[in-house]
Amino acid sequence: MAAQPPSYKTLASLSRMNLLYQLQSRGTMTVNDLAEAAGLHHNTAREHLDRLINEGFVTCAPETRDSKGRPKMLYSAADGASTELGSIRSRKIEAAQERADQLRRMLPLLPAGQRLAGCSGSAAQRQLDALDDHLDQAGFDASIAANREQLNLHDCPYSEMVKEHPEVCGVHYRLIQGVLEQADGPLRAVGLNLIDAPHLCVIDVVAMSAPADDVPAGRAQGITPAISAASRAQPRNRATH
């Protein structure tokens, strides 16, 4: 059996997913606050955070302060695009582009009907290369829907985790949004639909050449309200490992 890629192993830990969820939901936090929120010892939380940082899912920076003394380290979810030269996220985009270019030299391009709507030009292609690489590294099997405006994610590799912790779906959705933003192009993920989770989830993707106000109703950023309500109704146990 082939070894699982590092990203899959990192995200397969419920404790690490819980830490990432806390950062995405609550913003920048210290390790002690994170440990308390996730129900972990602070040393354990720090070890998990180091793993998330190494994979580019979390960033860390010292607290800005005028007083003397050792500043606290502040942790944040790696949302949006990083402009830092040579950052882990930017290197991931470059590596994904290189792998995709090599694959295209060996295989024919997909027919237009099998591509996402709005996927024309090098910027959109770079985004799809990055997204495809991320999904592959995270263990997802993805396909383009017939309407060419959605990505179908099949047989979630984190299905057992999702049964007790549906918020994990939102964490992955935010990661997908971040990949598209980091790759810097017109495509944006604007909705997550848990059609038959964990067997089938659908990501709405649009090309943002039009103003944001023109995005169809019901496809604003985030999980659809009905899904959010369903998620809140399910138990959310604390991670302890």
C-alpha positions in Angstrom: 0.0 0.0 0.0 1.3 3.4 -1.0 2.3 5.7 1.9 -0.1 8.6 2.6 1.2 12.0 1.7 2.3 14.4 4.6 -0.7 16.6 4.3 -3.1 13.7 4.7 -1.3 12.5 7.8 -1.3 16.0 9.2 -5.0 16.6 8.7 -6.0 13.1 9.8 -5.3 14.0 13.4 -8.5 15.1 15.2 -6.4 17.2 17.7 -4.7 19.1 14.8 -8.0 19.6 13.1 -9.5 20.9 16.3 -6.6 23.4 16.7 -7.0 24.5 13.1 -10.8 24.9 13.6 -10.2 27.1 16.7 -7.9 29.4 14.8 -10.2 29.6 11.8 -13.2 30.3 14.1 -11.6 32.6 16.7 -8.7 34.2 15.0 -5.1 34.7 16.3 -4.5 32.9 19.7 -1.6 32.0 22.0 -0.7 28.4 22.5 -2.1 28.4 26.1 -5.5 29.7 24.9 -5.5 27.2 22.0 -4.6 24.3 24.4 -7.5 25.3 26.7 -10.0 25.6 23.8 -8.9 22.2 22.3 -8.7 20.4 25.6 -5.0 19.6 25.2 -1.8 20.0 27.3 0.1 23.1 26.1 3.1 21.0 25.2 1.0 18.7 23.1 -0.7 21.6 21.5 2.6 23.1 20.6 3.8 19.9 19.0 0.6 19.7 16.9 1.0 23.4 15.9 4.5 22.8 14.8 3.2 20.1 12.4 0.5 22.4 11.1 3.1 25.2 10.6 5.4 22.9 8.7 2.6 22.0 6.3 1.6 25.7 5.8 -1.8 25.5 7.4 -0.9 27.7 10.4 1.4 30.7 10.8 3.3 31.9 13.9 4.7 35.3 14.8 5.9 37.0 18.0 3.6 39.4 19.7 4.3 43.1 19.1 5.0 44.8 22.4 6.9 47.8 23.8 7.7 46.4 27.2 10.7 44.3 28.0 10.6 40.5 28.2 10.1 37.6 26.0 7.1 38.2 23.6 4.3 35.6 23.3 4.0 33.7 20.1 0.8 34.2 18.3 -0.7 31.5 16.0 -3.1 32.2 13.1 -4.8 30.1 10.5 -3.1 30.5 7.1 -6.0 32.2 5.4 -5.8 34.2 2.2 -2.7 34.7 0.2 0.8 34.9 1.6 3.0 37.6 0.1 6.1 36.4 2.0 8.8 35.4 -0.4 9.6 31.7 -0.2 6.7 30.9 2.2 5.6 27.3 2.5 2.3 28.1 0.8 3.9 29.8 -2.1 6.4 26.9 -2.5 3.4 24.5 -2.5 1.8 26.4 -5.4 5.1 26.4 -7.4 5.5 22.6 -6.8 1.9 21.9 -7.8 2.5 23.9 -11.0 5.6 21.9 -11.8 3.9 18.6 -11.3 0.9 19.6 -13.4 3.2 20.9 -16.2 5.0 17.5 -16.2 1.7 15.7 -16.4 0.4 17.8 -19.2 3.5 17.0 -21.3 2.7 13.3 -20.9 -1.1 13.4 -21.2 -3.6 15.2 -23.5 -5.5 18.2 -22.1 -9.1 17.7 -20.9 -11.8 18.6 -23.4 -13.4 22.0 -22.7 -16.6 20.3 -21.4 -14.6 18.7 -18.6 -13.2 21.9 -17.2 -14.7 24.4 -14.8 -16.5 27.3 -16.2 -14.2 30.4 -16.3 -11.1 28.2 -16.3 -9.4 30.0 -19.2 -6.0 31.6 -19.1 -2.9 30.8 -17.1 -4.0 32.2 -13.8 -7.1 30.1 -13.6 -5.2 27.0 -14.7 -2.6 27.7 -12.0 -5.4 27.8 -9.4 -6.8 24.5 -10.6 -3.3 22.9 -10.6 -2.9 24.0 -7.0 -6.3 22.9 -5.9 -6.0 19.5 -7.6 -2.6 19.0 -5.9 -4.0 20.0 -2.5 -7.0 17.7 -2.8 -4.7 14.8 -3.9 -2.3 15.4 -1.0 -5.2 15.6 1.4 -6.6 12.3 0.1 -9.8 13.5 -1.7 -11.1 12.2 -4.9 -12.6 15.1 -6.9 -14.4 15.5 -10.2 -16.0 18.3 -12.1 -19.8 18.4 -12.0 -21.8 18.4 -15.2 -22.7 22.1 -14.8 -19.0 23.0 -14.8 -19.6 25.3 -11.8 -19.0 22.8 -9.0 -16.4 20.3 -7.7 -17.7 17.0 -6.4 -15.7 15.5 -3.6 -16.3 11.8 -3.3 -15.9 9.4 -0.3 -14.2 11.7 2.2 -11.1 10.1 3.6 -11.9 11.8 6.9 -15.4 10.3 7.1 -15.0 8.7 10.5 -13.9 12.0 12.0 -16.7 13.9 10.3 -19.4 11.7 11.9 -18.7 13.1 15.4 -17.1 16.4 14.3 -19.0 17.9 11.3 -17.0 21.1 11.8 -14.1 19.3 10.1 -16.0 19.9 6.7 -15.8 23.6 7.3 -12.1 23.5 8.1 -11.4 21.7 4.8 -13.6 24.2 2.9 -11.6 27.1 4.3 -8.4 25.4 3.3 -9.7 25.0 -0.3 -10.6 28.7 -0.3 -7.1 29.5 0.9 -5.4 27.5 -1.9 -7.4 29.3 -4.6 -6.6 32.7 -3.1 -2.9 31.8 -2.7 -2.6 30.7 -6.3 -3.9 34.2 -7.3 -6.5 33.9 -10.1 -10.1 34.6 -10.8 -11.6 31.4 -9.3 -13.2 31.4 -5.8 -14.9 28.7 -3.8 -18.2 30.4 -2.7 -20.2 27.6 -1.1 -20.0 24.2 0.5 -23.0 21.8 0.1 -23.0 18.6 2.2 -25.2 16.7 -0.2 -24.6 13.2 1.1 -21.7 13.8 3.5 -19.3 12.1 3.9 -20.0 10.3 0.6 -20.5 13.4 -1.5 -19.8 17.1 -0.9 -20.1 19.8 -3.5 -18.0 23.0 -3.7 -19.4 25.9 -5.7 -16.7 27.6 -7.7 -17.1 30.8 -9.7 -14.8 33.1 -11.7 -14.8 36.5 -10.0 -14.5 38.6 -13.1 -17.8 40.1 -12.2 -18.4 42.2 -9.1 -19.0 40.3 -5.9 -22.6 41.5 -5.8 -23.3 39.5 -9.0 -22.6 36.2 -7.3 -26.0 34.3 -7.4 -28.1 34.3 -4.3 -27.4 31.4 -2.0 -23.8 31.2 -3.0 -22.2 33.7 -0.7 -19.0 32.7 1.0 -19.4 30.0 3.6 -21.4 26.9 4.3 -25.1 27.2 3.4 -27.4 28.1 6.3 -29.2 24.8 6.2 -26.0 22.9 6.5 -24.7 25.1 9.3 -27.9 24.4 11.2 -27.6 20.7 10.7 -24.0 20.8 11.9 -24.8 22.6 15.0 -27.4 20.0 15.9 -24.8 17.2 16.0 -22.5 16.5 18.9 -19.1 18.1 19.0 -16.8 16.2 21.3 -13.5 17.7 22.4 -10.4 16.2 20.9 -8.2 14.5 23.4 -5.5 12.8 21.4 
